Amino acid sequence: MPKTRPFFGRRGTLRTVYLAAAATSAVAAALPHDATTRLVKPTLMPLLAASSDLFATRRSRAGVVDTPRGAAGNSTPGDSETIAAKNPVDTALLLGGLAFGCLGDVILMGKDSRSDDLSVRASNLNKGAAAFAVNQFAYHALLTKQGTRPVKKHIALRIPAVLGGVLLASWKNKGALPAAAGYGTALAATSVLAEDHSPQAALGGNLFVASDGLILARLTMLKNMSRPDALVDGAVMATYVVAQMLLVDAIVQGMVGK
């Protein structure tokens, strides 16, 4: 009997839906097509959470649909248990962090993000960064619980990126300093901890830093709604959706290994 594709998990149907929504959001940002962005972007973090292995059983994580209750098969009692059920506190922390990430997405796609007034755009960025900071704090807690620790050489490598963002904001748009300094530091901390976790998490953390660096570059160096501005916005979304996916998948995998 042929295997049927599972619904939840990285091998499941929902992950394909997330990847399609992520690609659509990146293309919409690059065009730009704000109506599509407003429709698709708020679905990204809920889809990512639902398509992670949190809610997948052991069988579905192996790419096999769960055996219906009472049906014959080789399943064992542990095959139907999900990672979320085994790790309720960590699951709540991860989902809470992603909820604030979703809030940040909604804030950053608001009308103020298209304002010709740089101070208005900077204020909007700061509000979005505040929401995303909670997302990063959740990652800090989860990565630390899984045994990661800051390493001096990894910290040293992130200092130029944070200082560069602060200097750029100080030079071009002082209103963005809270995001550049405060959120930039929180994001760098995620990258440092992720570097000590796994190659997958490390790549996710570094892509997150790159994505937010591009956001600051757009605000301070590019003309609003110009062609380069739109293309960079597309790059922001492309790196962001991959970064979030890599971090979430690595953290969920870490829950299995605890």
C-alpha positions as semicolon CSV with decimal commas, in nm:
position;residue;x (nm);y (nm);z (nm)
1;M;0,000;0,000;0,000
2;P;0,157;0,335;-0,101
3;K;0,256;0,580;0,169
4;T;0,043;0,891;0,202
5;R;0,210;1,219;0,273
6;P;0,165;1,340;0,633
7;F;-0,003;1,673;0,704
8;F;0,215;1,808;0,986
9;G;0,593;1,829;1,009
10;R;0,878;1,920;0,778
11;R;0,782;1,634;0,545
12;G;0,416;1,729;0,549
13;T;0,174;1,917;0,330
14;L;0,172;2,223;0,556
15;R;0,545;2,277;0,501
16;T;0,481;2,303;0,127
17;V;0,210;2,560;0,201
18;Y;0,454;2,758;0,417
19;L;0,722;2,755;0,148
20;A;0,469;2,868;-0,114
21;A;0,348;3,151;0,111
22;A;0,708;3,249;0,187
23;A;0,800;3,262;-0,182
24;T;0,485;3,460;-0,262
25;S;0,563;3,710;0,013
26;A;0,919;3,760;-0,112
27;V;0,804;3,814;-0,471
28;A;0,525;4,050;-0,359
29;A;0,780;4,258;-0,167
30;A;1,012;4,275;-0,468
31;L;0,745;4,384;-0,717
32;P;0,611;4,555;-0,489
33;H;0,249;4,440;-0,452
34;D;0,124;4,552;-0,112
35;A;-0,221;4,392;-0,143
36;T;-0,061;4,048;-0,176
37;T;0,177;4,124;0,110
38;R;-0,111;4,221;0,340
39;L;-0,289;3,897;0,252
40;V;0,001;3,652;0,278
41;K;0,254;3,789;0,527
42;P;0,039;3,749;0,842
43;T;0,004;3,376;0,765
44;L;0,378;3,306;0,765
45;M;0,452;3,249;1,134
46;P;0,130;3,052;1,201
47;L;0,209;2,833;0,899
48;L;0,569;2,789;1,013
49;A;0,459;2,679;1,359
50;A;0,198;2,442;1,219
51;S;0,439;2,297;0,963
52;S;0,719;2,234;1,211
53;D;0,773;1,894;1,371
54;L;0,612;2,020;1,693
55;F;0,279;1,863;1,605
56;A;0,409;1,571;1,402
57;T;0,411;1,221;1,546
58;R;0,718;1,002;1,531
59;R;0,569;0,817;1,234
60;S;0,486;1,133;1,041
61;R;0,834;1,273;1,111
62;A;0,957;0,966;0,927
63;G;0,729;1,051;0,635
64;V;0,455;0,798;0,713
65;V;0,091;0,883;0,778
66;D;-0,022;0,779;1,125
67;T;-0,206;0,450;1,151
68;P;-0,573;0,514;1,235
69;R;-0,662;0,428;1,594
70;G;-0,757;0,063;1,616
71;A;-0,607;-0,029;1,279
72;A;-0,354;-0,304;1,247
73;G;0,007;-0,211;1,199
74;N;0,353;-0,204;1,346
75;S;0,304;0,116;1,545
76;T;0,397;0,140;1,911
77;P;0,237;0,368;2,175
78;G;0,519;0,623;2,144
79;D;0,466;0,657;1,770
80;S;0,158;0,878;1,817
81;E;0,311;1,119;2,070
82;T;0,404;1,464;1,943
83;I;0,701;1,677;2,040
84;A;0,460;1,946;2,162
85;A;0,290;1,702;2,399
86;K;0,624;1,596;2,546
87;N;0,756;1,953;2,579
88;P;0,461;2,178;2,672
89;V;0,665;2,457;2,833
90;D;0,916;2,484;2,548
91;T;0,633;2,463;2,297
92;A;0,449;2,750;2,466
93;L;0,768;2,955;2,467
94;L;0,834;2,891;2,098
95;L;0,476;2,960;1,992
96;G;0,468;3,276;2,204
97;G;0,786;3,398;2,038
98;L;0,647;3,329;1,691
99;A;0,325;3,512;1,782
100;F;0,530;3,824;1,851
101;G;0,718;3,761;1,526
102;C;0,381;3,762;1,350
103;L;0,292;4,088;1,527
104;G;0,620;4,236;1,403
105;D;0,535;4,126;1,049
106;V;0,199;4,300;1,069
107;I;0,350;4,621;1,207
108;L;0,622;4,638;0,943
109;M;0,376;4,602;0,655
110;G;0,155;4,886;0,783
111;K;0,099;5,210;0,595
112;D;0,364;5,389;0,802
113;S;0,629;5,168;0,642
114;R;0,555;5,343;0,310
115;S;0,561;5,697;0,450
116;D;0,781;5,954;0,278
117;D;0,863;6,090;0,624
118;L;1,176;5,912;0,745
119;S;1,088;5,976;1,108
120;V;0,753;5,800;1,063
121;R;0,920;5,503;0,897
122;A;1,182;5,490;1,173
123;S;0,911;5,494;1,440
124;N;0,732;5,210;1,262
125;L;1,058;5,014;1,247
126;N;1,111;5,061;1,620
127;K;0,761;4,931;1,696
128;G;0,816;4,627;1,478
129;A;1,159;4,570;1,631
130;A;1,007;4,572;1,980
131;A;0,775;4,287;1,882
132;F;1,055;4,096;1,712
133;A;1,273;4,141;2,019
134;V;1,030;3,923;2,216
135;N;1,067;3,662;1,941
136;Q;1,445;3,678;1,988
137;F;1,419;3,655;2,368
138;A;1,218;3,334;2,326
139;Y;1,494;3,198;2,102
140;H;1,754;3,297;2,364
141;A;1,569;3,104;2,634
142;L;1,515;2,796;2,418
143;L;1,869;2,784;2,282
144;T;2,011;2,828;2,631
145;K;1,787;2,550;2,767
146;Q;1,931;2,324;2,499
147;G;2,284;2,385;2,623
148;T;2,414;2,660;2,397
149;R;2,646;2,920;2,545
150;P;2,799;3,243;2,409
151;V;3,151;3,191;2,278
152;K;3,392;3,485;2,279
153;K;3,501;3,450;1,917
154;H;3,139;3,434;1,803
155;I;3,059;3,748;2,003
156;A;3,360;3,927;1,853
157;L;3,244;3,846;1,500
158;R;2,902;4,006;1,561
159;I;3,024;4,328;1,722
160;P;3,115;4,497;1,389
161;A;2,767;4,425;1,251
162;V;2,594;4,579;1,553
163;L;2,826;4,880;1,564
164;G;2,790;4,927;1,189
165;G;2,412;4,940;1,224
166;V;2,433;5,188;1,510
167;L;2,673;5,413;1,318
168;L;2,457;5,397;1,005
169;A;2,146;5,494;1,200
170;S;2,336;5,772;1,381
171;W;2,453;5,910;1,048
172;K;2,141;5,875;0,834
173;N;1,837;5,844;1,062
174;K;1,875;5,882;1,437
175;G;1,513;5,784;1,484
176;A;1,608;5,426;1,401
177;L;1,869;5,402;1,679
178;P;1,645;5,202;1,917
179;A;1,601;4,932;1,653
180;A;1,965;4,942;1,545
181;A;2,112;4,931;1,895
182;G;1,851;4,749;2,104
183;Y;1,705;4,500;1,862
184;G;2,037;4,468;1,680
185;T;2,198;4,349;2,003
186;A;1,917;4,101;2,072
187;L;1,944;3,963;1,721
188;A;2,322;3,934;1,746
189;A;2,275;3,738;2,070
190;T;2,048;3,494;1,887
191;S;2,313;3,452;1,619
192;V;2,584;3,392;1,881
193;L;2,381;3,127;2,063
194;A;2,268;2,965;1,739
195;E;2,633;2,932;1,632
196;D;2,689;2,707;1,935
197;H;2,376;2,500;1,868
198;S;2,401;2,343;1,523
199;P;2,501;2,436;1,166
200;Q;2,133;2,470;1,077
201;A;2,062;2,710;1,362
202;A;2,385;2,902;1,292
203;L;2,282;2,962;0,931
204;G;1,938;3,073;1,047
205;G;2,084;3,318;1,297
206;N;2,323;3,464;1,042
207;L;2,050;3,501;0,779
208;F;1,837;3,682;1,036
209;V;2,120;3,931;1,096
210;A;2,158;3,979;0,720
211;S;1,784;4,030;0,675
212;D;1,758;4,298;0,940
213;G;2,075;4,464;0,816
214;L;1,904;4,501;0,479
215;I;1,600;4,657;0,649
216;L;1,820;4,922;0,807
217;A;1,999;4,981;0,476
218;R;1,665;5,033;0,302
219;L;1,554;5,288;0,560
220;T;1,875;5,488;0,565
221;M;2,019;5,462;0,215
222;L;1,747;5,391;-0,043
223;K;1,468;5,607;-0,179
224;N;1,127;5,486;-0,064
225;M;0,940;5,281;-0,329
226;S;1,229;5,301;-0,576
227;R;1,322;4,992;-0,780
228;P;1,632;4,916;-0,568
229;D;1,423;4,964;-0,253
230;A;1,169;4,706;-0,370
231;L;1,435;4,455;-0,473
232;V;1,609;4,485;-0,137
233;D;1,271;4,441;0,033
234;G;1,232;4,116;-0,158
235;A;1,575;4,007;-0,035
236;V;1,472;4,099;0,320
237;M;1,171;3,870;0,300
238;A;1,361;3,586;0,132
239;T;1,631;3,578;0,399
240;Y;1,380;3,628;0,680
241;V;1,149;3,338;0,594
242;V;1,444;3,100;0,554
243;A;1,605;3,223;0,878
244;Q;1,290;3,169;1,080
245;M;1,239;2,823;0,932
246;L;1,597;2,712;1,004
247;L;1,586;2,838;1,362
248;V;1,247;2,685;1,439
249;D;1,340;2,349;1,288
250;A;1,671;2,339;1,475
251;I;1,509;2,430;1,807
252;V;1,231;2,174;1,764
253;Q;1,489;1,910;1,678
254;G;1,672;2,011;1,995
255;M;1,358;1,934;2,194
256;V;1,374;1,575;2,069
257;G;1,735;1,542;2,177
258;K;1,683;1,674;2,531
